[in-house]
Amino acid sequence: MSLANRITRAPDPFDRDRAAEAVSVLGEMPEPVRDLVAGVAGCSPYLRRLIETESDWLRVALDTSPETVLQEILSDANTAEAADLGDALRQAKRRVALLAGLCDCGGVWSLGDVTGALTRLADLAADRAFRREVDAETGRGRLPATDSEAGGFVALAMGKMGAFELNYSSDIDLICLFDEGAYAPDDVHAARSSLVKATQRAARLLSETDRGGYVFRTDLRLRPDPAVTPVCLGMAAALRYYESLGRTWERAAHIKARPCAGDIRAGESYLADLSPFVWRRHLDFAAIRDAHDMRLRIRDHRGLGGAIRLEGHDMKLGRGGIREIEFFTQTLQIIAGGRDPGLRVRGTVEGLNRLTAAGWVDEDTAQQLATDYAAHREVEHRIQMIGDQQTHALPDDAEGFARLAAFLGRAEDDLRKELVQRLERVSDLTERFFAPTEPAASGPDLTEEQARLVEGWRGVPALRSERALDIFDRIKPALLKRLLAGPRPDRALVHFDGFLRGLPAGVQLFSLFEANPELLTLIADIAGTTTELSAYLSRNAGVLDAVLGGQFFTDWPGEDELARDLSRHLGEEMDYERQLDATRSWARDWHFRTGVHHLRGLIDGAEAGRQYADLAGAVIRALWPAVIAEFAGKHGAPPGRGAIVLGMGSLGAGHLTARSDLDLIVIYDAAGVEQSEGRRPLPARTYYARLTQALVTALSAPTAEGKLYEVDMRLRPSGKQGPVATALSAFDAYQREEAWTWEHLALTRARGIAGGASLIEDVDVIRRDVICADHDAAQIIADARTMLDRLAEAKRGGPWDMKAGPGHLTEIELTAQTVGLLAGSDARAPAEQIGAGAAKGLLPDETAAVLNESHRLFSRVQDVKRLLVEDRFEPSDLGAAGEEMLLRETGAETLSALSDRIVAQAEAAAGAVREVLYGQG
């Protein structure tokens, strides 16, 4: 449909004489076109001149689809001869400016269409200008030879150009770079010198004004340290600058960065390398303060502070202006975009939409800001259309305001009222985010000893910078109130002291607390529990990001979904070492979530144990293919049917604690294939042994992100003496003919975790056959007694050792596996094995109930212990939250009552164990 037929509105002509002159130039026109031309020409001297200058072209354009007209303008500019490029680009700019102005004022195009058209022209103009000058340098023999496109030169569109949001009379902000790797080392200096000259000439071509106008005012000052660096910088030098000296505003600027001219592929590669600088791995709430300080500096520098006064108010930088909305959006993207790649978008409105979908901005706020942003941009465009000036200031006189109101099709009083309401609304919504106006809190009264401890915090590493101290002083009153609210305030304060002293730095974390006060309660709970958990959190403060990630309190996804999620993360990392780091970071977040849920009473120990087991299973399932792929890159694909990972012990039974090791067995089936096929082929047995070692390393080796799990392979056939990976046939033969009773007991808890489904099923068939076979019951009982006697010799770890000792977990689980094996049960969990034994008449129901009740109590205590402490457990060392947790988990009223109950339950369980194992003689 033609432009003329899509007109839906027209401005009121402010200067009717000028409007009539413009209409007369075009001659006969349909009424909607006449009204639009008259309104535009009567309000904008600049557009009136363009109508008169381009009248012949405009008559044709009005009867054509505006999208087709835009494409023809761009095509003509793109095919212009190099010698005529300046004139061709200036003509293109005039016509796009006129087309965009008419389509904007006539309601033909949306804001995105208008800014997109202007940006498409800017992209084309920049690309043609820079390529022409690079080609000229090559033709003169100044630019050394290279195979790279455009001599390895690239211009990055920054700001509004990068986001396809150019305003009507916008400058274009560019960072010009070149790829040093495109040249021989001895040629880099000459290439830099040549490309600097090309950049300067291209910028002049775009910026210079003659009778035909100008193309785009071009600003090259967003490059690193522009006062001392050349206008075209080497990419490696730029990366070094940002990695060592880059500031928050430069990170925010690169959210919108986009290669627009020259070697686009090299520009995309550069931005990918720069990504870790822009997008931090952890939630970055310090960006709020940085952005707020930047806002204040801009206001102070330009005198834009104070109450809103419409005359001369800056619609971009002033209070409630466009920049407020952009800062709000970009700051939240900076905070969360490192962890959520879906937030890494350039457009402001799209950014708001993504932030809403991710739970960072409520829908009403996002919609209101998007609506106000579009309205602000409409006002901005009309201001600039009047005189083609790069200004954002509202008129400062009555005539100017009357002209602007007419151009916007509003009554002047209505426009003033709308502007004030909109500016104040935007200011209120964004100011609450950047500088919430809560009254300063006073801290609680401290004892002399507490005051000394708190005063000592000013010397810890995390508080050595003035900025960290400033933030911490603001959160300290609320933090101290929470720490001292429990029944053991001194201990909570000491534990937090250990946490604080373990922090290497504080700005990011304290900013996180300031932006999310609810985390202070969590920190107080953790600090009030034990020094172990506090010390862990100080070393891994990044796990707090998970609390704010939007999914922290949703339902547990289960092992299958966890494995899929981790696999997606690993698929985004092409480097194996980064995959290992990503696995550790991902697992740490989920592990922390389970621990916090357990600590806060959202789940009990049984559910926590299941979640820890799900997490370990998901890690193995997702990491095993990555380990195989890395290994296969050197030695070829796994020979035969591949290998599976078998979970044993607590992992197989589906219940781990917060600090459990993993008992694993790797079983493979080479299916007659003698060796792998790869660059460095290996015999099948060697291949799978080394592959198993690679898995153990992937799980247990420390990387920059720590380690995942300790791995124990001793439950494999023949234990330490056997190969680390076992062939399927050897596993089958060993289990049926050679295995000891303890190995068959261990097999009752085996579970296939990762690998091919058919191979997992084959192993499980062997497991079921062994368990269901006719066993010598007397021999099994005798062997179990022998193991029981050995357990009795083991040294206990104190009265709160839930594993060792008569009637404790190890004896109960030995008994459960024994009756499970004798019953031929497929069950893996102790309670189910005991139930199967009772169903077969191997023990009375009453005895089964004693064993199950004892196992449940001791497991609950063990789950709490392993979350709260690493080594020896002393209830007297628990903080208030830890004590509350232990009593909640066990249903006891006091620690003393719990201790008595443990003793009584152990005696009952010891009797039950001996009844089962000795009563069967």
N, C-alpha and C positions, 0 to 999 in steps of 0.2 A: 504494500500500500504506500502511496506517495506521501511525502512529508505533508503536503497541503491537506490531505484527507485525514491526517492523524492529529491535527491540532485540537486541543481540548480547552485551552485557556489563552489569555493574552494579558500583558500588563496594561495598566492605564497610562496613556502617553502623558508624561509630565510637561514636556515642551511640545505643544501641538503644532506650532509652526514648523519645527524641525521634523516632526513626524510626517507632516504633509509633504515636505520636500522629498523625504525618502520614499514615500508611497508613489509620488509622481515619477520618480526615476524608474520604477519597475513597471509602470503603466497598469493596464487592466489586471485585476486579480480577484479571485473569489473572496468573499467577505471575511472568512476566518483568517486567510493569509494577510489581507489588508490590515485587519485589526492587530495581528501579531507583529507585522512589520512596523506599523505605526507605534504600537506600544514599546517595542524594543528601541526603535530609533528615537522616540520621544523621551526615553529615559537614559539611554547610553550614547554619549557622543562617539565613543569608540566603535560600537556596533553600527551606528549610523554611517560612519566613514567606510566601514567594511561593506555595508550594503551598497553604497555608492560606487566603491572601487570595484567590487566583484558583481555588479548588477547583471551583466550578461550571463555569467556562470550561474548566478543565483536563480534566474528565471528557469533555467533547465533543472537545477537541483530541486526546486520546489515541487516539480512534477515527477520526482523520482524517489524511490525508497531511500530514507536517510542512511540505512546500512550500506546500500549499494553506492551511494554518493561517497561515504567514508572510504569504502574499499577502493574506489576509483582515485580518490585523492592520494591515498597511500601508495597505490600502484604507480601513479605518475611520478611521485617523489622517488620511489624506489628504482625506477628505470631511468631517471635523469642522468645525463652525462656528468662525469666527475667535474668537468670545467664549469658546468652550470649548476652545480649542486646547491650553492648558497641561495641563488634566486629560486630554485625549485623548492627548497625547504621552506623559505619564507612565504612563498605562495601557498604551500600546503598548510602552513601554520595559520595564515589568514583565513583560508577556507574552512579548516577544521574549527577555528575559533568562532566563525560565523555560524557554521552548521550546529556546533554544540550550543551556542547561545540561543539560537532559534528553537532547537529541540528541547532545551531546558526550559526556556520561558513559555513555550507552547505546550508543555506537558507531554511532549512526544517521547522523550527519553527519561528514564529514571536517573537518579544520582549516579548509580554504578555505570550506566551507559555513558553518561557525560564524562565522568572521570576516566572511564576505560578508553574512550575515544582519544582524549587528550594524552593518555599514557601510551597508547599504541603509536601515536605520532612521535612522541618523545623517544620511544624505543627505536623506531625506524631512523629518526634524525640522528640520534647518537651513533647508531651502528654505521650508517652511511658516512658520517663525518669522520669517525675514528678510523674506519677501514680506508677511507680515501687518504688520510694522512699517513697511515702505516704503509700503505702501498707506495706512497710518494717517497718515504724513507727507503723502502726496499729498492725502488727504481733508481734512486740516487746512489745506491751502494753503501748507504750509511748503516743500515740494519743488517747485522750478520745473518747468514743463511740459517733457516730452520724449517722443519717440516710442520710445525704447529700452525694452526689456523690463526690468521691475523697477527702473526709474529708472537703468538702466546699472550697477546694483550687482551684484557677484558675490562669492561667498565661495569661496576656494580651499581645498580639503581638503588638508592637509599630512600628512606622516608616514604612520602606519599607516592612517589614514582614506583618504588619497589612494590608497594601494595596495590598498584593500579588505582590510586586515589588522588591523582594530581588535581589541584584546584585550577580555577579558570585562568589565572595569571601566575601560575606557580613557577618558581625557580625549579631547576632539577638538581638534586644533590647526587653526585657521583663519586665513587672511589675507584681510581684507576690503578690497575695492577698488571704485572706481567709474570709469566712463569719462568723463573731462572733456569729450571730444569730443561727448558726447550732449547737452551744454548750450551755450547761447549763452555767449560769454566772460564777460559781465557776471553770469551766473547761477551760475558755477562755485562761487564762495565760498558762496552760500546753499545750493547742492546739497550741498556737502561738510558743512556744518554740520548740515543735516537728516539726511543719511545717517549721520553719526556718532551722532546721537541714536537713530536706528532700530537701528543696530548694537548700541549699548549695551543697549537694551531687549530685543532678540532674544537677546543673550547671557545676560541675566538670566533670561529665560523658560526657556532651555535648562538653566541651571546651578542655579537656585534649588530648594531641597528643601522639601517640605511633607509632610503625612501620606501622600500618594500616592507619595512618593519624588522622584526628579529625572529629568531626561531625559538630558543629557550635561553633565559638567563641561566648560566651554568655555574654551579658552586662545587669546587673540588676540596673544600676545607674539612670534610668529615673524615679524611684519611688520618692515620696515626700521626700525632704530633705535627700538625701541618706547618708550624712555624719553622721547622728545621728539616722537613723531609721533602723530597721532590714530588711533583704532581703525579708521577707514575712510580709506584713502589714495587719492589720484588715481593712475590707472595710469601716466600720464606721469611723475609724481614718483617712483613706485616704480622705473620703468625707469631713470631718471637715477641713482637711488641705486645700483642693482645695477651699472650700467655703470661707475660711478666708484669706488664703495666696497665693492662686494660681495665677500664672502669665500668661501673654499672650502666652509665648512660650509653657507653659504647656497645655493651651487650644488648641493651634495649634497641639501639639503632639497628643492630643486625637482625632483629626479628623480621624486619621488612626487606632485608637485603636480597637482591635478585640480579643475576647476570643479565644485562640487557644489550650489550654490544661487544663485538669481537669474538673471542674464543669462549663461547657459552659453556662448553663442556669443561674447560679448564676452570671457569668461574664456579661451576657447580661443585667440582672436586675441591676447590679451595674452601668453599663454604662448609662442605662436609668435614674438612679438617678443622675448621674453626668452631664447629658445633659444640665441642666440650667447653669452650670458653663461654659461649652464649647460653647453653643449656646445662646447668649444673646437675649433678646426679641427685643431690638432696634438695628438699624444699628450701627455698632461699628467701626467707622472710626479711632478711636484711635489706633486700631490694626496696621494701616499702619505705624505710627511712631514707635511703638514697634518692628515691624518686621524689619523696616529699621535700627533701632538702633542695633538690634541683628545681622543683616548682617555686619554692620560696626565693631561690637565687634569681630565677628568671623574673619573677615579680619585682624583686628589689631593684634589679638592674634596669628594668624598663619602667619603674615607677607604676606598677600595675596592681599594687596592693590596695587594701582598704575596701570601703563599701562600693557596691556596683553603682556607677553613674553612667547612663547610656551614652551621653555625648562623648565621642572619642573612645568608647570602650573597645578593647581589643577582643574580637570574637575568637581569636585563636589562643592567645596567651593569657588573657585576662581571667578573672574569677568566673568560674562556671563555663569557660570556653571550650573550644574543640580540643585543645591540648589536654585538658583535664580528663576527658573521656579516653583519649588515646593513652595517657599515662596510666590511668586506672586499668585499662585492658592489658597494656604491655607489661605492667608490673605484675599482675596476676599470672600472665604467661611466663614471665621470668621466674616467678616463684615455683610454679608447678610444671612448667614445660619440660624440664630435664627428666622428670619421671613419667610424663604423659606426652608422648610424641604427637598425639592428636591435637594438642594445644599449639603446635608450632605452625601457625598460619599467619599470613601477612596482613590480611584485611581486618580493620577495626570491628566492623559489625560481625564478620565471621568469627573473629576472636571472641566476642561477647557470646555468640551462640555456642561456641565450643566450651567456653567456661561454664555456661549454664548447664550444658549436657553433662559436664564432668562434676557438677555440684559445687563449683567455686563461687558462682554468682546466682542469686535467686532469679527466677524467671521474670518477675515484675520489674526488678531493677534493671536487668539486661534489656528488656523491651523498652523501658522508659529511656534509658541512655541511648539505645539505637535510634529511637524516634527523635530525641533531641539532637542527636548527632546529625541526622539527615536535615533537620530544620536549620541547625547552625550552618551546615555546609551550603544550604540554599541561600541564606543571608550572605555568607562569605562570597559566594559566586556573584551575586548581584552587586555587591560592593566593588568587586574587581572588574566586572563587566562595564561599569560606568566609565572608567578611564583607562582600562587595561593596566592597572597598577597593582604591584604585589603588596597589597595592604589588606589588613584584617580589621581595621578600625571603623567603627560606626561613625557616621557623619557628626561633626561637632557644631553644626549650625542648623537652623530651622529649615532652610531651603534644602540642604542635603538630606535631612530626614524625610521631608516631604517627597523628594525624588525617589529615595529608597523605598518608601511605603508604596508609591505608585508602581515602581518596578516589581514589587512583590505582590501587587494586587490587593493591598490591605489598606484599611483606613489607618491614618497615622496613629491615632490614639490606641487602636487595637494592636497595632504593631508594637508600640512601646510596652503595652501591658504584657503581651506575649513574650517579648524579649526579657523583661525583668523576671517574669515567672520562670521562664526556661533557664535563664542563667542562674538564678537562685536555686532552682531544683537540682541542676547539675552540680553546682558547688556543694550543696548539702549532701548529695549522694556520694560524691567522691571524697569530700573532706572527712566524712565519717570513717572512710577506709584509711586515708593517709594520716589523719591526726584526730582520732577519737577524743572527744572533749569530756572525758570522765574526770571528776575531781581527784586530786592527788590523795592517795591513801596514806594513813599513818600506820606505822608498824606496831606490833604488840610490844608490851613492856618485857624487857629481857633481864634475867639475873646477871650478876656481875660476870660469872663464868661464861654465860651464853653471849654476852656482849663482847667479851674478849675473843671468843671464837669467831663471831661474825666480823669483827674488825680485822681479824687476820685474813679474811677473804680478799682484801684489797691487794694482797701481794701474790695471789695465785696467778699462774700463767694466763688463764682465761680472762683475767681482768686487768691485764697490763696496759691495754690501750684505753684512751679516754672514751672512745666510742663504746667499747664494751662496758665500761664502768657506768656510762650514762644510761645505757639500756637497762643494765642490771639494777641500778638504783631505782628505776621506775617500777620494776617488777618485784623488788625485794620485800616491800611491806606485805603484799598479798602472799608471797611465797612463805615468809616467816609465819604468818597467821596459820597457814595450812600445816606447816611442819610442826608447830607447837600446839596444835589442836588435839593431838592424841594423848593417850595416857602416859606415854614415855617420851616427852618432848626432847629431853636431853639426848637420848639415844638417836632419835630421828635427826636432830641437828648434827650430831657427829657423823651419822651415815651420809647426810647430804654434804657435809664438809669433805668426806672422802670422794664423793661423786664430783664435786666442784674442782678439787685439786687434781683429779685425773683428766680433766678436760684440757686438750692442747690449745684450744681457742674458744672464744665465747660469743663473738658477735652474731654469727648465724643462729646459734642455739637460743641465745637470749632474745633475739628478734622473733624466733619461732614462738617462744613463751609469751612474748608481749602481744603478738598477733592472735594467739590462741590461749587465753587464760585457763581454759579447762585442762590444759596439759599440766598446769601447776599442781592440780589435785593429784594427777597421776604420779608426778615426780615425788610429791610428798608421800604418797602411798608406798612407792618403791623405796624411797630413802628411809621410810619408817619401817621397812621390812628387814633387810640385812645389808651388810657392807658388800656382799658378793654381787647382788643384783645392781646395787648402785655403781660399783666399780665396772661391771659389764656395760651399763648404760653410758658411763663416761667415756669408755673406749669405743662405743658404737652408738653415739648419739643420733646418727642418721636414721636409726630404726624408728625414731619418733615420727619421721615423715609418714610412716605407714598409718599412724593414728589418724592423719588428716587426709588420707588418700581417697576417701569417699566410700571404701568398701570395708573399713575396719570393723564395723559392727553388723555387717550383713551375715546371713547364714553361711555356715561353713560349706565350701563348694564340693568337698570330697576329693578323693585321690585322682579320679579320672579327669575332672575339670582342672585340677591343679597341674597335672602333667601336661595337659593341652596348653594351659597358660604359659608354663615355663618353656615349653617347646616353641611357642610363638616368640617369646623373648629371645631364645637362643637363635631362632631363625633370622633375627634382625642383626645378629653379630656374626660377621664373616671370619673374624680372627678367633682361633681356639682359646687363647689365653683370655680374651675378652669374654668368651662364652663361660669360662670357669669363674671369672669375676662376677659376671651377670648372675650366674647360678647362686653364688654365695650371697650376693646382695638381695636377690629375690627370696631365697630361703630364710635369710635373717629376718626379713619383714614379716613373713608368715609365722615364723617361730616366735617372734616377739609378740605378735597378735595373740597366739594361743596362750603364751605366758601371762599376758596382761588380762586376758579374759578369765584365766584361771585365778589369778591374784584377786581380781575384782569380784569374783563369785558369779560371773556370767555363765561359766561352765564348771562342772565338777571334774575331779581327777580322772574318772573313767573316760569322759569325753575328751579331756586334754590328752590322755594317753592315745586315744584313737586318732586325734588330729596330728599328733607328733608322728605316729606311724604312717598316716596318709601322706604327710609332708615328705618323710624319708622315701616312701615308695614313689612319690611323684618325682622327686629329685633323681632317683636312680632311673626311672623310666624315661625321663627327658634327656638325661645326661648320657646314658648308655649309647644311643645312636650317635651323639656328638663324639664320644670317645672312639667309637668304631670308625667313623668317618675320618677323623684325624689319623688314626693308626693305619687305615686302609690307604691313605694318601701316600704312605711310604712303602707299605708291604702288600698292597692289593686287598681286594674284598675278602671277607672271612671265607675260608674254604668250607665246602659242604653246606650244611644247614645252618651254620652259625652257632651262637652260644646264648644261653640265658643266665640271668642272675637270680639265684634262689635266696630268699630271705629266711633266716633261721632265728631261733630264740624269740625274744620279745617282738622283733620286727615281724617274724612269721605269724606270731600270735596276735598281732594287731594292737599292741599297747607298748608305747615307749614313754620314757620320762624326758624331761627337758634336757638331760645330759647323756642320754643313752648312746653307747657305741652301736655299730651295726654288725651283726653276725651274717656273713654272706658266703655263698658257695657259687662258683661259676661252673656250669656244665655245658659242654659243647658236643656237636656231632659233625665230624668231618666227612661223614658219609662216603668213606673210601678215598677222598681226595687227599693226596699226600702232601701237597704244599700249596701255598697261595700263589697268585699270579699278580705281580706288581713290579715296581722298580727294584725292590729289594725283597724277593720272595723268601718265605720262611717255611720250614716244615710245619705241618698242621699243629703238632703238639707244642712246638716252640711258639708258633703264632698265638695260640690261645693262652699260653702261659704269660707271654708279654702283654697281650691285650688285657688280661686280668690285672696285671701289675699297673697298666695304664689307668684302669678304672679305679684301683685303690688310690693311686696318686691323684686322680681327678677329684676324688671325694675327700681325701685327707691332707693333701699337701697345702701348706699356707700360701696364699697369694696376696696381692695388695688388698683384697677384701676378706682376708682371713681364711679359715678352713671350714669345711662342712661337717664331717663326721670322722671319728676314729673308726677304723674298719678292722674287724677280727675275722680271719679266714680259718681258724683252727677247727671248726666243725666239719671241714671237708674230709672225705675219706682218708684214713691213715693220719689225720691231723697234720702236725708240722712236717712229718716225714713224707707226706703225699704231695703230688704236684699241685700247684696253686689253681690250676684249671683241670677238671676231670672230664674225660671222655664219657659220653652217654653209656656206651657199652661197658666201660669199666665201672661206672657208677652202679649200673644195674647188677653186674656180677658181684661187686663188693657188697652191696646192700643185701643181696639174697644169700650170699655164701660166706662172707668173711666178717661182716660188721659186728661190733660188740653191742651188747645190750644198750649201753649208754648212747650209742650212735642211732639205734632204732628209736630210743626215747626222744632224741633230738629231732629225728625225722618226723615225729608226730606234729611238730610245729612248723615244718618247712612250707614255704609258700612261694610260688613263682612270681617274681616282681617285674622283670623286664626281659625282652627278647621275643622271638617268634612264638605265636600262640600254639602251633602244633608241637614244637619242642617242649614248651611248658607243659602241655597236656601229656606228652610222653613221659616226662619226669614225674608228673603227678600220678600217672598210672602205676609207675614203679613204686611210688610212695604208698599208694593205696594197697597194692598187692602185698607189700612187705608188712604193712600194719594189719591187714586182714588175714595174713597167713596163720596156719596153725603154729602157735608158739608153745614152747615148754614153759608153762606158767611157773612151775617151781623154780626153774633157772632164772627167769626174769625177776621173781621176787627175791631170790638169793642175791642176785647182782644188785638189785635196788637196795637191799639191806647193807651190802658192802659200801655202796655209795653213801648211804645214810650215815654209816659209821665214820666214813672219811669226812663228811660234812660236820659231824660232831667235833672233830679235831680242829676245825677251822677257828681262827681267832675272831672273836666278835669285836665290833667297832663301838661298843658301849651300849647302854640300855636302849638307845634310840636307833640301833641298827636293825632295820626291818628285814634284812635279807638273811643274815647268818644267825644261827642259834636254833635251839629246839623249838619246833612249832612255827618257825618264821618262814618267809617267802620261799627260800630255796628248798626247804624240806617239803612244803606244801606243793610246790610246782613239780618236784621229783615224784611225789605221790600221784599228782594229777596225770603226769605223763605215763606213769606205770599203769594205772587203771585204764587210761585211754588206750594204750597199746594192747592190754589184755582184753579190752572190750572190742577191739577192732574198729575203733571210732575214727572217723575222718576229722573230728574236732581238733582245733588248734589252741583255743583259749582254755586256761585252766578250769574255769567254772563249767564250761561245756564238757571237758574231759571228765571231770568229777561226776557230772550229771550222767554221762554215758556209762561210767563205771557203776553208778548206783542203779541205773536201769537194767544192767546185766547182773545185778546181784553181787557185785564184787565188794560192796560196802553198804552198810545200812544208810537209809535216808538221813537219820539223825547225825551220823558221822559225816556224811557229805555236807550237811548244813553247817556243821562246825568248821569244816575245812573252808567252805566258801565264805562264811562270815569272817573268818580269820584272814583269809586272803584279801577280801575286800577292805578290811580295816587297815592291814599292813600296807596294801597298795596305795590307799589314800594318803597315809602318812609318808610313804616313800615318794609319791608324786609331788607332795608339797616340799619335802626335803630337797629333792633334786632340782626343784625350781629355785629354791631360796639359797642353798649353800652348795659349795663344790665338794667340801671334804667333811670334816666332823661336824655333827649337828648338835647344837646346844640350845634347847628351847629358851633358856634365859637370855640368849643373845638376840632373840627375835624382837623386832619392833612390833608396834601395835598392830599394823596391818598383817604382818606375818602370823602373829599369834591368833588374830581373828580368823585368818584363813585356815589355819590348822584346826581350830575348834569347829569352824563351819564345815570343813570337809569330813570330820569324824563324828560330828554330832555331840561332842563332849562339851561340858560346861566350863571346865577348868583344865589347865595343863596337868595338874596333879591327878584329877579324875581320869584323864586320858592315859597317863602313865600307868595307873592301877589297872585300867581296862586292858592295856597292851599286855601287861604281865599275865593277867587272867586268861586272856584270849590265847596267848602263846602256850600256856600250860594245857589248855583244852585242845589246841591244835596238835601239840606234841603227842598227847595221848591218842588223838585220832590217827595221826601218821603211823604210830607204832601199832595201833590196832589193825590198820590196813596191811602193813608190811610184815608184821610179826604174827598177826592172827591168821595169816594165810599159810603158815608154814606147812 
